[in-house]
């Protein structure tokens, strides 16, 4: 059985901090334009909430080409809510991200993006990021710190099994949350009916 290997994150992925805030100064709430992912858009379930994404006018995007997102990129919060992250799907291909985030793009065939995202969002890695963060009013991580984060890498088949198992569990948890939400609504409706009937 093949053993786990250890790498630095920078050996497996390209790490690109987001553009400076001045390049995104025309960011707005208009429905047209290119979406920009910010830390507040990344939920505590490590997904991007696309409903409230702010957008940059199309004519502002050309100079920010090196900061566009592709499918399977990881957007990692590097200032503020350190370590919160999201794996980018097809829906956000071509979107941008702001200066409080970094893009982690896998460039090694030995690592699955889904596994790398799960690994970076694990409690152990979250603690490691906090330990290594630069102190200040707002804690932060730069590209150099991120590139030195240790990554334990099992064989590809094992990475696939881990990612598939976690995805199944997430799907089941979502179904239970949706059922619980429906039951809460039903409970309130029944309570209203009982009280109105008095």
Buried (B, 14 or more C-beta within 10 A) or exposed (E): EEEEEEBEBBBBBBBBBBBEEEBBEEBEEEEEBBBBBBBBBBEEEBBBEEEEBBBBEEEBBEEBEEBBBBEBBBBBBBBBBBBBBBBBBEEBEBBBBBBBBBBBBBEEEEBBBBBBBBBBBEEEBBEBBEEBBEEEEEBBBBBEBBBEBEBEBBBBEBBBEBBEEBEEEEEEEEEEEEEEEEEEEEEEEEEEEEEEEE
